Amino acid sequence: MSERPHMTLSGIVLDSPDAQELAAFYHRLLGWSVIQDEPDWVKLGAPNGGPGLSFQTEPAYVRPVWPAGPGDPQMKVHLDIQVVDLEAAGAHAEKAGATKADFQPQEDVRVYLDPDGHPFCLFL
């Protein structure tokens, strides 16, 4: 087998009915800088390097259901965000525009939904 070429994960991309609006939410949530801004594509850069978080407009976007039941649109990916104070981080997430999910699977994790329904977890 040939040697694997060098590859670097540069980002995670979330689909949205409006990339600009979803990027604005994650900018409020994370405080990351906008490093690329186009009408249907926005990329936020992590302040300490590492993969960025991008958003692309998808006109046929279907909001996922959390937790999904049979026949429901399922999440394709979720973000895990480590925090030092779960309650303060949760209050900040809600102020930024997130909704706390009704179903919470673990005591030390809080599941929130971004404005387009993508689940993300805050954890200690």
Residue frames relative to the residue before (quaternion, step in Angstrom):
aa qw qx qy qz dx dy dz
M 1.0000 0.0000 0.0000 0.0000 0.00 0.00 0.00
S 0.4663 -0.6887 0.4750 0.2876 3.58 -0.97 0.81
E 0.6220 -0.5473 0.4085 0.3830 3.52 -1.26 0.43
R 0.5027 -0.6542 0.4799 0.2984 3.55 -1.02 0.83
P 0.4132 -0.6974 0.5156 0.2776 3.62 -0.86 0.85
H 0.6086 -0.5542 0.4204 0.3818 3.56 -1.21 0.49
M 0.0470 0.7844 -0.6152 0.0634 3.58 -0.87 1.00
T 0.0811 -0.7857 0.6129 0.0220 3.55 -1.05 0.82
L 0.3791 -0.6930 0.5627 0.2439 3.56 -0.84 0.97
S 0.1363 -0.8360 0.5290 0.0514 3.57 -0.51 1.15
G 0.8371 -0.0852 0.0531 0.5377 3.58 1.14 -0.27
I 0.3308 -0.6638 0.6308 0.2281 3.47 -1.45 0.20
V 0.1668 -0.8012 0.5710 0.0655 3.60 -0.90 0.92
L 0.1392 -0.7696 0.6200 0.0626 3.54 -0.94 0.99
D 0.3716 -0.6994 0.5661 0.2287 3.56 -0.97 0.90
S 0.0009 0.7909 -0.6100 0.0489 3.53 -1.18 0.64
P 0.5177 -0.5998 0.4805 0.3760 3.59 -1.13 0.38
D 0.7829 0.0818 -0.0515 0.6146 3.61 1.27 -0.40
A 0.3309 -0.7868 0.4915 0.1730 3.57 -0.16 1.32
Q 0.6364 0.5485 -0.3312 0.4296 3.59 0.97 -0.84
E 0.6878 0.4839 -0.2887 0.4577 3.60 0.88 -0.92
L 0.6781 0.4770 -0.3091 0.4660 3.59 0.90 -0.85
A 0.6217 0.5274 -0.3406 0.4683 3.60 1.03 -0.73
A 0.6320 0.5282 -0.3390 0.4546 3.60 0.99 -0.77
F 0.6195 0.5301 -0.3451 0.4649 3.60 1.03 -0.72
Y 0.7144 0.4413 -0.2735 0.4692 3.61 0.74 -1.00
H 0.5745 0.5518 -0.3812 0.4691 3.61 1.15 -0.48
R 0.6591 0.4832 -0.3059 0.4884 3.62 0.96 -0.84
L 0.6746 0.5152 -0.2951 0.4386 3.58 0.94 -0.92
L 0.8184 0.2918 -0.1128 0.4820 3.56 0.67 -1.15
G 0.3595 -0.7431 0.4907 0.2791 3.58 1.11 -0.59
W 0.4062 0.7210 -0.4745 0.3000 3.58 1.22 0.27
S 0.5188 -0.6522 0.4699 0.2909 3.56 -1.19 0.63
V 0.4443 -0.6340 0.5616 0.2922 3.52 -1.22 0.63
I 0.0778 -0.8206 0.5655 0.0274 3.58 -0.68 1.07
Q 0.7604 0.1018 -0.1127 0.6315 3.57 1.30 -0.13
D 0.0200 0.8167 -0.5709 0.0814 3.57 -0.75 1.05
E 0.1379 0.7514 -0.6250 0.1607 3.53 -0.44 1.32
P 0.7044 -0.4864 0.2841 0.4318 3.63 -1.11 0.43
D 0.8148 0.2122 -0.0937 0.5314 3.61 0.90 -0.86
W 0.7352 0.3077 -0.1971 0.5710 3.60 1.26 0.32
V 0.0703 0.7703 -0.6305 0.0646 3.56 -0.87 0.99
K 0.0946 -0.7818 0.6140 0.0536 3.55 -1.01 0.82
L 0.1990 -0.7463 0.6273 0.0995 3.52 -1.03 0.98
G 0.2721 -0.7729 0.5554 0.1420 3.57 -1.00 0.83
A 0.4574 -0.6655 0.5205 0.2773 3.55 -0.99 0.89
P 0.5163 -0.6880 0.4088 0.3049 3.61 -0.82 0.93
N 0.7526 0.3556 -0.2072 0.5140 3.62 1.08 -0.57
G 0.6458 -0.4963 0.3147 0.4874 3.56 1.21 0.45
G 0.5431 0.6108 -0.4606 0.3460 3.54 -1.25 -0.23
P 0.7438 -0.4107 0.2725 0.4515 3.56 -1.27 0.04
G 0.3761 -0.7041 0.5584 0.2259 3.52 -1.13 0.74
L 0.3731 -0.6805 0.5775 0.2533 3.52 -1.36 -0.04
S 0.0621 -0.8214 0.5666 -0.0187 3.56 -0.61 1.19
F 0.2051 -0.7583 0.6125 0.0877 3.50 -1.30 0.52
Q 0.0355 -0.7955 0.6048 0.0108 3.54 -0.91 0.91
T 0.4775 -0.6597 0.5036 0.2885 3.52 -1.07 0.81
E 0.0254 -0.7643 0.6438 -0.0272 3.51 -0.93 1.03
P 0.3411 -0.7857 0.4755 0.2007 3.60 -0.24 1.25
A 0.7229 0.4069 -0.2413 0.5037 3.62 1.10 -0.61
Y 0.2463 0.8076 -0.5053 0.1781 3.61 1.22 0.38
V 0.1191 -0.7607 0.6359 0.0527 3.55 -1.04 0.90
R 0.4421 -0.7133 0.4875 0.2410 3.55 -0.73 1.13
P 0.3878 -0.7189 0.5194 0.2510 3.64 -0.82 0.93
V 0.3452 -0.7004 0.5843 0.2210 3.54 -1.31 0.38
W 0.0549 -0.7938 0.6056 0.0138 3.59 -0.91 0.94
P 0.5236 -0.3870 -0.7393 0.1719 1.52 -1.23 2.15
A 0.5171 -0.6629 0.4545 0.2942 3.54 -1.08 0.74
G 0.2261 -0.7363 0.6229 0.1369 3.50 -1.15 0.73
P 0.7363 -0.3803 0.2834 0.4826 3.59 -1.23 -0.03
G 0.8322 0.1940 -0.1729 0.4898 3.56 -0.83 1.03
D 0.5465 0.6101 -0.4057 0.4056 3.62 1.25 -0.10
P 0.5305 -0.5791 0.4932 0.3740 3.59 -1.19 0.48
Q 0.2411 -0.8055 0.5307 0.1065 3.57 -0.63 1.13
M 0.5504 -0.5683 0.4829 0.3754 3.53 -1.24 0.53
K 0.3312 -0.7423 0.5506 0.1902 3.54 -1.11 0.68
V 0.7730 0.0031 0.0297 0.6336 3.54 1.24 -0.52
H 0.0418 -0.7692 0.6313 0.0893 3.56 -1.22 0.36
L 0.4119 -0.7034 0.5283 0.2374 3.54 -1.23 0.49
D 0.2070 -0.7364 0.6319 0.1249 3.56 -1.10 0.79
I 0.0494 -0.8060 0.5891 -0.0287 3.56 -0.67 1.15
Q 0.2640 -0.7794 0.5506 0.1405 3.57 -0.52 1.19
V 0.0655 -0.7933 0.6052 -0.0122 3.54 -0.97 0.96
V 0.4374 -0.6862 0.5035 0.2904 3.59 -1.22 0.26
D 0.7669 0.1698 -0.1040 0.6101 3.60 1.24 -0.43
L 0.3433 -0.7941 0.4701 0.1752 3.54 -0.21 1.33
E 0.6792 0.4913 -0.3022 0.4538 3.59 0.88 -0.88
A 0.6676 0.4886 -0.3022 0.4736 3.60 0.90 -0.89
A 0.6560 0.5040 -0.3113 0.4677 3.59 0.96 -0.85
G 0.6414 0.5215 -0.3219 0.4616 3.58 1.01 -0.76
A 0.6450 0.5082 -0.3164 0.4750 3.58 0.97 -0.83
H 0.6348 0.5184 -0.3176 0.4768 3.58 1.04 -0.81
A 0.6452 0.5258 -0.3233 0.4503 3.60 0.91 -0.89
E 0.6705 0.4870 -0.3000 0.4725 3.58 0.93 -0.87
K 0.6351 0.5189 -0.3281 0.4688 3.60 1.01 -0.76
A 0.6587 0.5073 -0.2988 0.4684 3.60 1.09 -0.72
G 0.6652 -0.5185 0.3032 0.4436 3.60 1.22 -0.36
A 0.4924 0.6537 -0.4339 0.3768 3.60 1.26 0.13
T 0.2707 -0.7193 0.6134 0.1816 3.52 -1.33 0.36
K 0.4141 -0.6868 0.5333 0.2691 3.57 -0.89 0.89
A 0.4463 -0.7012 0.4918 0.2593 3.58 -0.82 1.02
D 0.5450 -0.6140 0.4575 0.3416 3.57 -1.09 0.68
F 0.7374 0.3635 -0.2085 0.5297 3.58 0.98 -0.86
Q 0.0363 -0.7819 0.6215 -0.0328 3.56 -0.78 1.13
P 0.2598 -0.8416 0.4550 0.1310 3.62 -0.21 1.25
Q 0.8024 0.1789 -0.0816 0.5634 3.62 1.15 -0.48
E 0.5724 -0.6254 0.4190 0.3251 3.56 -1.14 0.66
D 0.7727 0.3560 -0.1835 0.4925 3.60 0.98 -0.81
V 0.6505 0.4197 -0.3098 0.5520 3.57 1.29 0.45
R 0.1166 -0.7634 0.6287 0.0914 3.57 -1.08 0.70
V 0.2382 -0.7608 0.5924 0.1163 3.53 -0.87 1.04
Y 0.0429 -0.7737 0.6319 -0.0136 3.53 -0.93 1.03
L 0.2997 -0.7155 0.5988 0.1991 3.53 -1.31 0.38
D 0.3894 -0.6913 0.5507 0.2591 3.56 -0.93 0.88
P 0.7325 -0.4471 0.2607 0.4422 3.64 -1.16 0.18
D 0.7107 0.4114 -0.2607 0.5076 3.62 1.18 -0.41
G 0.6271 -0.5977 0.3116 0.3903 3.58 1.29 0.23
H 0.4421 0.6618 -0.4875 0.3590 3.61 1.22 0.11
P 0.3498 -0.7262 0.5413 0.2391 3.62 -0.76 0.94
F 0.0289 0.7465 -0.6642 -0.0283 3.53 -1.26 0.55
C 0.3109 -0.7642 0.5462 0.1448 3.53 -1.13 0.73
L 0.1937 -0.7119 0.6621 0.1313 3.50 -1.12 0.82
F 0.0658 0.8090 -0.5791 0.0765 3.58 -0.79 0.94
L 0.5088 -0.6399 0.4924 0.2988 3.53 -1.31 0.51
